[in-house]
Amino acid sequence: MSFEEVLYQVEDAVAVVTLNRPDRLNAMTLTMAGEIRAAMQQATDDEAVRVIVLTGAGRGFCAGADAARLQSRASGEAVDQEETLPFTGAIEGGIDLPEAFAAKYAWISSVPKPVIAAINGPAVGVGMVLPMFADIRFAADTARFGTAFTKRGLVPEYGLAWLLPRLIAPSKAFDLMYSARLVDADEALAMGLVDRVYPTNELHAAVMDYAREMAKGVSPRSTRVVKELIYQGLDQGFDTAMKRSLDEMAEASKSDDFREGIAAWKDKRAPNFTGE
């Protein structure tokens, strides 16, 4: 499938989804939102893809919602609904999550493969929401983060007020959402908003090395189950989560990937996982 505002490519079992409006710092439009979801669905459906990387073209990740749309909304004008691909709805073949995760951008959590956000520059407003739903976040040292909403007379949307206190300390989440201040990459790393920081010109290579290693070295069956256990466990009691983990371990011990993992370990060779 070809896209207008997103680039999609696959290399070494890693799908790279790139927001592609660099002249506007990849400001979000309905077209882009639909194409991100379509690209993620394409990566989900492709058995050759084991890991997905989400990033931005140029010097920004995503500067937030497109300014023209915000101005139209503020003036009370009807917001033009472009003909676009659907931007809501759980990913087909994705992990089993509550219905709310089918909402805009939250559906990223239902993608059954590891999703890594490579935040190459400013990530503001909805541009900050987007990578928060990724599983892992690596940032360039030029990245900046800001919720922006309160400075526009708005409130955090797309579940950010639920998600952010689960990623960082609640007081830090209050700070970011109350003040809407910009946070640099080092502070984002210190508060746990991102997992690693790299020089800007090294980010892409570092993320791709990490993604390739994951794609060839771990079981895709295992990573899917891990993702389900983590996301479902956010709203489960420990007793339910413990039972589920034991049930899944019993199933994993019957899998082809388990037998291959043990054989590769014994033979001191790289595994050839099939996801079965």
C-alpha positions as CSV (number, residue, x, y, z in Angstrom):
1,M,0.0,0.0,0.0
2,S,1.3,3.5,-0.9
3,F,0.8,6.4,1.5
4,E,0.8,10.2,1.1
5,E,2.0,11.4,4.5
6,V,3.7,8.3,5.9
7,L,6.7,6.3,4.6
8,Y,6.7,2.5,5.1
9,Q,9.7,0.2,4.5
10,V,10.8,-3.2,5.8
11,E,14.4,-4.2,6.3
12,D,15.8,-7.2,8.1
13,A,12.4,-8.1,9.6
14,V,12.0,-4.6,10.9
15,A,9.2,-2.3,9.6
16,V,9.9,1.4,9.8
17,V,6.9,3.7,9.8
18,T,7.9,7.3,9.3
19,L,5.7,10.4,9.7
20,N,6.5,12.3,6.5
21,R,5.5,16.0,6.6
22,P,9.0,17.3,7.5
23,D,8.3,20.8,6.3
24,R,5.6,21.0,9.0
25,L,7.6,19.1,11.7
26,N,5.2,16.2,10.9
27,A,2.2,18.0,12.3
28,M,-0.7,15.5,12.6
29,T,-3.6,15.4,10.1
30,L,-6.4,13.0,9.7
31,T,-4.7,11.6,6.6
32,M,-1.5,10.9,8.6
33,A,-3.4,9.4,11.5
34,G,-5.2,7.0,9.2
35,E,-2.0,6.1,7.3
36,I,-0.1,5.4,10.6
37,R,-2.8,2.9,11.6
38,A,-2.9,1.3,8.1
39,A,0.9,1.0,8.1
40,M,0.8,-0.7,11.5
41,Q,-1.9,-3.1,10.3
42,Q,0.3,-3.9,7.2
43,A,3.2,-4.6,9.5
44,T,1.0,-6.8,11.7
45,D,-0.2,-8.8,8.7
46,D,3.3,-9.3,7.3
47,E,4.7,-12.5,8.8
48,A,8.2,-11.4,7.8
49,V,8.0,-8.4,10.2
50,R,9.0,-9.1,13.8
51,V,9.5,-5.5,15.1
52,I,8.1,-2.1,14.2
53,V,9.9,1.3,14.5
54,L,7.9,4.5,14.6
55,T,9.8,7.7,13.8
56,G,9.6,11.1,12.0
57,A,11.2,12.5,8.9
58,G,13.4,15.6,9.1
59,R,14.2,17.3,12.4
60,G,11.0,16.7,14.2
61,F,9.0,13.7,15.4
62,C,5.5,15.4,15.5
63,A,4.8,19.0,16.4
64,G,1.2,18.2,17.4
65,A,-2.1,18.7,15.6
66,D,-2.0,20.6,12.3
67,A,-2.4,24.4,13.1
68,A,-5.1,24.9,10.5
69,R,-7.3,22.4,12.1
70,L,-6.8,23.9,15.6
71,Q,-7.6,27.4,14.3
72,S,-10.8,26.1,12.6
73,R,-11.9,24.4,15.8
74,A,-11.2,27.5,17.9
75,S,-13.3,29.7,15.5
76,G,-16.2,27.3,15.7
77,E,-15.9,26.3,12.1
78,A,-16.7,22.8,11.0
79,V,-13.4,20.9,10.9
80,D,-12.9,19.5,7.4
81,Q,-13.0,15.7,7.6
82,E,-10.7,14.6,4.9
83,E,-11.4,11.4,3.1
84,T,-8.9,9.2,4.8
85,L,-8.2,5.7,6.1
86,P,-9.8,4.8,9.4
87,F,-7.8,6.1,12.4
88,T,-9.7,4.2,15.1
89,G,-10.4,0.5,15.7
90,A,-8.3,-2.2,17.3
91,I,-5.7,-3.8,15.0
92,E,-7.0,-6.9,13.3
93,G,-5.1,-9.9,14.6
94,G,-3.8,-7.8,17.5
95,I,-3.6,-8.7,21.2
96,D,-6.8,-8.9,23.3
97,L,-7.4,-5.6,25.1
98,P,-10.5,-3.8,26.5
99,E,-12.6,-2.0,23.9
100,A,-11.3,1.4,25.0
101,F,-7.9,0.5,23.4
102,A,-9.6,0.7,20.0
103,A,-9.7,4.5,20.3
104,K,-7.5,6.9,18.3
105,Y,-3.8,6.2,19.0
106,A,-4.5,3.8,21.9
107,W,-4.9,1.1,19.3
108,I,-1.1,1.1,19.0
109,S,-1.1,-0.9,22.2
110,S,-3.0,-3.7,20.5
111,V,-0.3,-4.2,17.8
112,P,0.9,-7.7,18.5
113,K,4.6,-7.0,17.8
114,P,7.1,-4.9,19.6
115,V,6.7,-1.2,18.8
116,I,9.7,1.1,19.3
117,A,9.4,4.9,19.1
118,A,12.5,6.6,17.7
119,I,11.8,10.2,18.7
120,N,14.1,12.2,16.5
121,G,13.0,15.7,17.5
122,P,10.1,17.7,19.1
123,A,7.1,15.6,20.2
124,V,4.4,17.9,21.4
125,G,0.7,17.6,22.1
126,V,-0.7,14.6,20.1
127,G,2.9,14.2,18.9
128,M,3.8,13.3,22.5
129,V,0.8,11.1,23.0
130,L,1.7,8.9,20.0
131,P,5.1,7.6,21.3
132,M,3.7,7.1,24.8
133,F,1.6,4.2,23.4
134,A,4.8,2.6,22.0
135,D,6.3,-0.2,24.0
136,I,9.8,1.3,24.1
137,R,11.0,4.9,23.6
138,F,14.4,6.0,22.4
139,A,15.1,9.7,21.8
140,A,17.6,11.9,20.1
141,D,19.4,14.4,22.3
142,T,17.6,17.1,20.3
143,A,14.1,15.7,21.2
144,R,11.7,17.9,23.2
145,F,8.5,16.8,24.9
146,G,5.5,18.8,25.9
147,T,1.8,18.1,26.4
148,A,0.8,21.6,25.2
149,F,-3.0,21.1,25.9
150,T,-3.4,23.5,28.9
151,K,-1.6,26.3,27.0
152,R,-4.3,26.0,24.3
153,G,-7.2,25.9,26.7
154,L,-7.6,22.2,26.2
155,V,-7.1,19.1,28.3
156,P,-4.9,16.0,27.7
157,E,-6.8,13.7,25.3
158,Y,-6.5,10.2,23.9
159,G,-6.1,8.7,27.4
160,L,-2.9,10.5,28.2
161,A,-4.1,11.4,31.8
162,W,-4.5,7.6,32.4
163,L,-1.4,6.5,30.6
164,L,1.3,9.0,31.7
165,P,1.1,8.3,35.5
166,R,1.6,4.6,34.7
167,L,4.8,5.5,32.8
168,I,6.3,8.0,35.2
169,A,5.6,9.2,38.7
170,P,2.2,10.8,39.2
171,S,3.7,14.0,40.4
172,K,5.8,14.2,37.2
173,A,2.7,13.5,35.1
174,F,0.9,16.4,36.9
175,D,3.9,18.6,36.3
176,L,3.9,17.9,32.5
177,M,0.2,18.1,32.1
178,Y,-0.4,21.2,34.3
179,S,2.5,23.3,33.1
180,A,2.7,22.1,29.5
181,R,6.4,23.0,29.7
182,L,8.9,21.6,27.3
183,V,11.2,18.9,28.6
184,D,14.5,18.2,27.0
185,A,15.8,14.6,26.3
186,D,18.0,14.4,29.4
187,E,15.2,15.3,31.7
188,A,12.8,13.0,29.9
189,L,15.3,10.2,30.5
190,A,15.7,11.0,34.1
191,M,12.0,10.9,34.7
192,G,11.5,7.7,32.8
193,L,9.6,9.2,29.9
194,V,12.1,7.7,27.5
195,D,14.4,4.7,27.9
196,R,17.6,5.8,26.1
197,V,19.0,9.0,24.6
198,Y,21.4,9.1,21.6
199,P,23.1,11.9,19.7
200,T,20.7,12.8,16.9
201,N,22.9,11.5,14.1
202,E,23.3,8.1,15.9
203,L,19.6,7.5,16.8
204,H,18.4,5.7,13.7
205,A,21.4,3.3,13.6
206,A,21.1,2.6,17.3
207,V,17.4,1.9,17.1
208,M,17.7,-0.3,14.1
209,D,20.5,-2.3,15.7
210,Y,18.3,-2.9,18.7
211,A,15.3,-3.8,16.6
212,R,17.3,-6.2,14.4
213,E,18.7,-8.0,17.4
214,M,15.2,-8.4,18.8
215,A,13.9,-9.5,15.5
216,K,16.4,-12.3,15.1
217,G,17.1,-13.3,18.7
218,V,13.7,-13.6,20.5
219,S,10.5,-15.6,20.0
220,P,7.7,-13.5,18.3
221,R,5.3,-15.8,20.1
222,S,6.8,-14.9,23.4
223,T,6.9,-11.1,22.7
224,R,3.2,-11.2,21.8
225,V,2.3,-12.9,25.1
226,V,4.5,-10.6,27.1
227,K,2.7,-7.6,25.6
228,E,-0.7,-9.1,26.5
229,L,0.4,-9.9,30.1
230,I,1.7,-6.3,30.6
231,Y,-1.2,-4.4,29.2
232,Q,-3.9,-6.7,30.6
233,G,-2.1,-6.7,33.9
234,L,-2.4,-2.9,34.3
235,D,-6.0,-3.3,35.4
236,Q,-5.8,-6.8,37.0
237,G,-5.3,-7.9,40.5
238,F,-2.1,-9.9,41.3
239,D,-4.1,-13.1,41.7
240,T,-5.5,-12.9,38.2
241,A,-2.2,-11.8,36.7
242,M,-0.3,-14.7,38.4
243,K,-2.8,-17.3,37.2
244,R,-2.6,-16.0,33.6
245,S,1.2,-16.0,33.6
246,L,1.3,-19.6,34.8
247,D,-1.3,-20.6,32.2
248,E,0.8,-18.9,29.5
249,M,4.0,-20.6,30.7
250,A,2.3,-24.0,30.4
251,E,1.2,-23.2,26.8
252,A,4.7,-21.8,25.9
253,S,6.3,-25.1,27.0
254,K,4.3,-26.9,24.3
255,S,5.3,-24.5,21.5
256,D,7.7,-25.0,18.6
257,D,9.6,-21.8,19.6
258,F,10.3,-23.3,23.1
259,R,11.8,-26.4,21.5
260,E,13.8,-24.3,19.1
261,G,15.0,-22.0,21.8
262,I,16.3,-24.9,23.9
263,A,17.9,-26.6,20.9
264,A,19.7,-23.4,19.9
265,W,20.9,-22.8,23.4
266,K,22.2,-26.4,23.6
267,D,23.8,-26.2,20.2
268,K,25.3,-22.7,20.9
269,R,23.7,-21.3,17.7
270,A,21.3,-18.5,16.8
271,P,17.6,-19.6,17.1
272,N,15.3,-19.8,14.1
273,F,12.0,-18.9,15.7
274,T,8.8,-19.3,13.7
275,G,6.3,-17.8,16.1
276,E,4.6,-21.1,16.5
